[in-house]
Amino acid sequence: MTPTAAKVLQEALALPAEERAELADMLLSSLGLAGSRIDRLWAQEAVERLDAFGAVLMDAIPAEDVFKELEDR
């Protein structure tokens, strides 16, 4: 990783979780991978999580709690 990229990464990691997620999404989109394997894998993951939730195999956690936990790290 170049020094410039390392600096950008360091600054990005200091952002709140929601902004990091938005930045990650924009970076992935910039790679032109729309409709790619990544999208298919995320869609599959979403279906599996929804099925697990519906079968009461996992608990729902409010988004606010998840983002707070990430910010507290």
Beta strands, then each sheet from edge to edge (+ up, - down):
end
